[in-house]
Amino acid sequence: MKIERSYYLEKIKKGFKNNPIVVLIGARQVGKTSLMQLFLSGKGHLWLDGENPETAQIFQRFSDLETFLKININSELSGTLVIDEFQYVENVSLMLKLLVDKYPDLKILCSGSSSLDIIQNVNESLAGRIRLISVYSLSFEEYIRFNDKSLYDKFIQLDLEDNISLLLPEVKLLLKEYLLYGGLPKIALEKNRKEKEELLNDIYQTYLLRDVRFFIKNKDFVGFNKLLKILSSQIGNLLNINELANTLQLSYKSCEEYVNLLEQMYIIILLPPFSNNKRSELSKMKKIYFTDLGLRNVVYNSFNEIDIRTDKGGIFENYVLLELIKSSAKNIYYYRTKDKTEIDFMVIDSENKIIPVEVKYKSFNKAVKVRAITEFAKKNKIEKAFIINTDLNGIVGIQNYVLPYLIKKLL
């Protein structure tokens, strides 16, 4: 079953307007292959699997690649070449550069589960020729659509001011499910909760850990796995490499390398601090989050109901960050000063305005001013701020209490 994710399909279309190469980058199982298939539906193309050793052999010499493509596409190479999981193909960046420079009518659509090779080669090989599109697991709105199309049709008619918990109580139940199992499309389509857990474990063991072995090769895989488990317990917290290295008995360099690997594999997100006053900035440490809550929970090894969990606040905060990212918010930071004033997120919008976002997994009887936002607003020009919570829509001054279902409409 494939459900169109029009947001990404439009981004691919726009990417090809000014670039001969478009690459979808994201974690395993977020739906990159399905997106490429949907985009290419009805269009002629040649599909290659980067994990197939025969594909790697074709890319060994440019003359062999050129001949192969002329046979399988056409002699002018006017068409579309697709390479799924292209990071496994050695020298792929150089070969793609040579192809598009020689054949201007050739379009190349790729997917990858790691941006390591691209980052290393894009500046020297593919600059000006490539559009990178980060693909994430389903947003909550997409998750509703995957689960129940009729519920989705009702849901999209509602606004931020509507009490969605009252009008559509099914949505609240789905959010609790989403906070446990995340938004990987394969998981969203499975109705049985135990099977969801099994599928997530399969993805963790079969894809994530296998890909890790490919990149770290003969290095300390056991230490890496322990690191991943510790990180899953620290969502929403500051990442202290020294502390991690000491706990795991790893060198600082190895620990830093493994964290960087997880970020480049789109498993974790490292959120930088916001500061317009360097003297009051706490540190340059980043905060740690996961790109999918289901993946985080399988690593953490818990699928207990959200309301009884001690980590529910961190999960909810992680959810809000993901929804902000999937709403195309690009400049997101956390705020924390030496005097321990904290705000979960600072979003810089397209007009360069600062929007504080505080996250509370709790119910409120009425809207009250959040002290940290009030103090920040005294020193900065703030037009609005949001407190994402479980049950209250309300406004006090510039502070807007909103429910967590329509975060994409905040910005």
N, C-alpha and C positions, 0 to 999 in steps of 0.2 A: 504494500500500500504506500503510495507516494502522495503527499499533500504539498501543494505548491507553496513555497516560501518566497513570495513575490519580492520582498525587500532585497533578498540576495540576488534573485534573478535580474532585477533591475540594475544592481551594482555590477554584475558581470557584463550586462549589455553596455553600460556606460564605460566600463573599463576598456572594452574593445574599441571604443570610438577614437581613443587617442594612444592606444598601446597595442602592439601585436601579441603580447603575452599577458595572460591573466592567470594568477595563481591563487587558489583558495587554500588558506592556511588555517588549521584548527586541530584540536585533539581528535583522536580516533573516535569514530562512531557519532560525530556530530551531524552527519548528513552531507558531507562534501560530495561524495560520489553520486548520491541521489540528485543533488542540485545540478551537477554537471549533466546528468542524464536528462533532467527536465529541461535544462537550457538547450540541449542539443536535439530535443525531440523533433523529428521530422527533418533534421538537417544532416547532410552528408558529413561524415567524419571518420577518422581512424583512431581507434581506442587502443592504447598500450598500457600494460600494467607494470609499473615501476618495480614491483617486487618480484616479477618474473625474471629469472636469470637470463633468459633469451633477449629480453628488452635491453638489459645492461650490455650484452654483447653487441647489439646493433649500434649502440652509442659509443663503441670503442674508437671507431674511425669515422671521420666526417663523410668520406666518399662512400662508405658502406651505408651509412644512415641516409644519405642523399638518394642513393639508388633504391633502397628499400622504400622510402617514402614516395618516390616517383612511380614505383610499381603499384603501391597500395593506395595512393591518393590520386595523383595524375602527374603528367610530365611537367606541368607548369607549377606544381605545388600550390595551387590556388584552392584552399579548403581549410579544414580544421583538424589539427592534430591534438589528441587528448592523451595526457600522461597522468595516470592515477598513482598517487604516492611516489612522486618523482624524486624525492630526496634520496631514494635508494640507488639511483642511477649515477654512476661516477662521471664526473666532468659534464653533468647535464647543463649547467649554466653556460659554459663556453659553447657547447653544441647548439643550444637554443639561440644564442647570440648570432652564431654563424648562419643559422637557418633563416632567421627573420631579416638579417642584413642582406642576404642574397635573394630571398624570395618575399617581396613586399606584400604579396597577396595571401601569404600563409598566416593563419591565426593559430595560436597555441594556448590551450586551456589545460592547466595542471592543478593537481591537488597535492598537499603535503601535510604531514603530521608534525613537522618540526621546521622551524625557521632558521636553524643553525647554518645550513649550507647556503641559504639565500642571503642571510646577513653577511656572511663571509665573502660572497661573490658578487652581490648586486651592484656595489659601487663600481667595481672594475669591469664587470662583464655585461650587466643587464640594465644599467642606469639609463633611464629615458625610454626603455622598451617594455617595462613590466609594471603591472598594477597588482599589488598585493591586497587581498581581501580576507580579513580575519573572519572566520565562521565560528559561531558559538552554538551551543546546544539551544534547544527551543526556549524562547521567552515564555513567560507564564501565559500570555495571550495565545501564543502558538500552541502551548500545551493544552489549553482549553479546546482549541480547534481540533487537535489530534484526538482528544477524548470524546467530544460531543459537539458536532457541528451545529445542532439546533441551539444548544446553550451558548455557543460562541456567537451566533447571530443576534441573540438577545444581549449578550455581554457588551458587544462593541457599540451598542446604542447608548450606553450609559456614560455619564460624565463624572468627573472627580467629586462633585458635590453630592452625587447620589449615594445612598446607603446600600451598597452592593450586598453587604452581609444580610440585610433584611430582604431586599428585592430578589436576590438570587443566592439563597443559602448554599446551593451546590458549589458555587464558586469558592466559598470559604473552605469547604471540605477538600476541594481540589488543590487549593493552595497548601493545605497541610500535607497532602500527599506529595505535592511537588517539592516541598521543603525536605522531604525524606528521600525521594527517588530521583530528583533532578529532571533535566530536560533532554536527555539523549533520546532521539526519535524512536529507536527500537524499544526503549524502556517505556516511553509514553504510550505506545500502541499495545503494550501488554497489560491486561486488566488484572491478572492475578498477582497479588503483592509478593507472595513467596517466589514466584517466577521472576518478578522484577529483581529481587535480591540475587537470585541465581544468575540472571543475565548480567547484572552489574559486576558480579564476581568474575564471570567469564571474561568480560571486557577488561577488567583489571589484570587478571592473570594472563590472558592470551595476548592482548594488544599492548597495554601500557608497559608491563614488565618486560615483554619481549623487545619492544622498541628501546627500552632503557638499556638492555643488554647489548643492543646493536651499537649504541653510542658510547657506553662506558667500557665496552670490550672486556679486558681482563682486570679491570679495576675492582674496587671493593663493592660488589653488588649487595652483599649483606648489609654493609653500612649504609648504602643508598636506600635500601628498603626500610631500614630503621628510621632514617631521616624523614622519609615520606610519611611514615606513621606519626612521627612527632609533629610534623608540620600540620597534619590533619587535626591535631588537638589544639592548634594555636591560631585558628582562623580569627581574624579581627585583631590579632596581637602584633606587637612590633617584632620584627625578625632580627634576632641577635645571633650573628654568625659565630662569634666567639663562644657564646654559651652553648650553641648547638655542637660545635666542634669538641668542646670539653665533655659534654654529655655522651657523645657518640665515640669519643676517643679517635676522632679523625683529625687530620691536619686542617687548618683554616682554609688552605687553598683547595683541598678536596671538597670540603663542605660548601664553600662558595661556588665551586664548579658544578656540584650536583644541584644546588638551588637554581643556578642559572640554566642548567639543562631542563629542569622541570618547567621553568618559565618559558623557555624556547619551544618546549613540546606542548605548550598551551594546557598544562595541567594546573599550574598555579598562576596567580596574579600578584605582583608586588606593587603596592600602592605607595607612591612617594608622598612626603609631607608638603603641606602648603605653608608658605610663610611670605609675608611682605615686610617682615622685620627680622632680619637675620639674628639679632641679639636675643630674641625671645624664642627662637626655634629650638625645640627640644634636642633634636639630633637629625642626622640624615638617614636614620634607619627607616626601612619601609615596613608596611603592614602586609600580612600574608592572607590571601584568600584563594579559594579553588574556583576553577572555571565551570565546574558542574557540581551541584550538591549531592547528587547520587553517587558520583565517583568519590567525592570526599567522604561520604558516609560509609561506603564499602571499605575504603582504606581505614577509616576510624573504627570500623567493625561494629556499627550500631544502627539499627533501623527502628529503635523505640519511638513511640508516638511523640510528636513534637512538644506537646504541652507538659510532659513529665520529664523532659530532658534538662540536664544542667547546662547543656551547650546551646539551648534554643536561641539565646540572644545572639551568639556568634553566627549561627546558621541564618537567622533572619537578616542580620547585617550583611552577610555574604550574598544573600538573595537580592537585597536592595542594590548592592553594588553591581551585580550582574544585570539587573533590570536597567540600571542607568547606562551601562555599557551598551546593552542591546537596543537602547533608545537613541544611540548615536552620540551620547555624551562622550566627548573625547578628552577633555581636560578635567580629571577627577583627582582629588587629593584628600588626605586626612589632615586634621588640624589638631595640634597639641603643643602646648607651651610648657615652659619650665615651672610655671605656677599651677600646672595640671589642669588648665582649662582645655577641654576636649570637645570637638565636634566630629562626628563620624566621617562626614564627607563634605568637601567643598567642590562644587561644580562651577567651572568657568564657562558661561554660555557663549553663543556665537557673537554677542555684542560685548564680550569681555566683562560681563557683570558676574559678581560673585553670588552664588546661591548656596547657603549652608543647608545641609540635610542631616538631620539627627534621626536615629533609628531606635525605636523602643518596642520590644515584643511584650506589650502589656496593654491593658485596657485603661482608658481615662474616662472619668465622669464628665469632665469639662476641660476646655483648653486653658492651659496655664503657660506662662512664659518660661522657656528653658533658659536658665541663667547663662550658660555658655554662649548661646546665640545672642542674648541681650547684651552681654559684655562685648562680644565681637562687633555687634552693630554700632556700639557707641564709638568705636574707633575706625569703622569702615562704612562706606556707603552701601547699604543693603536695602533692596526694595522688597525682597520676599525671602522667606525661609520655610522649610518643610520639616515636619515631624511625622515620620512614617510610623504608624502604630496599628494595632489590631482592630480597633472598634470605633474610633472617633473621627468624625469630620467636624472641624471647627476652626475658628480664626480668633487669634488674640494679637492685636497689633499687626506686625508683618509676619507673624508666625502662623503657618497654616498646618493644622492637623489633618492628615489625609490617610486614607486606607491604602493598603499595599498592592491593590489590584491593577491600578492604572498609572503606574509610575512613568510610563512612556509619555503620558500627557502632561507631566509636570514641567517639562522644559520647552 
